[in-house]
Amino acid sequence: MPKKESPRTGATVHGAKGEKQPKFNNNPSNPNNKAKAAQCLKILEWLKLAPLSTPEARNTLHIMHPAGRICDLRKQGHKIETHRCHESTSEGAVSVVAKYVLVGKVGADE
């Protein structure tokens, strides 16, 4: 399968299964890193007020991969617990979702 250039990043996209995908660099001027930082800030501000579920993060904050941002926040030293909860979907099915709770920051007075 021929290689193509991504119109968004200019990176080479490999079409064959099993080939490595390009990684984004950690350059602070990379707009993807700025978007991640903005998403982390949105989540952190929410968590200071109330717990946040995965559907709330996706539907209200428009963050499609909240688990990744929670991971980033934990790496920054924030203590965030994950609780598994059962919630009803709009179709009436029951789904298990993550609910995140901010309990502090590593090294902060508790």
Phi, psi and omega in degrees: 000132183290152177277145179235162176259133179290129180292336183277318186247342184080359181282155177285131179253125180266128184270338183284141180294137177093345177283150181291140176268151180294145177260147175279143181279170181266019180297125181299338179278354178291121182300332178295323178291324178293322178294319178299316180297320179294321179293319177299318180296317177302313181296315182298318179297320178295313184296335177293338181258325186195161173297158182230127176265162178302313179298323178296317180298318182288314187275326183264315182267351180060042177249109188282338179233069183298328180299323178295320179288325176297318177301315178299317180295322177296321178296333177280354177106004179280133177270111182233124177269149175247123176246135176269126183233154175263127178230148176276137176276171179296338178273355179096358178280156177261132182232146175269125180233158176274138172238123184260137181231125177280123180246357177148193178229139180303130180087352179275153176294135183252000000 
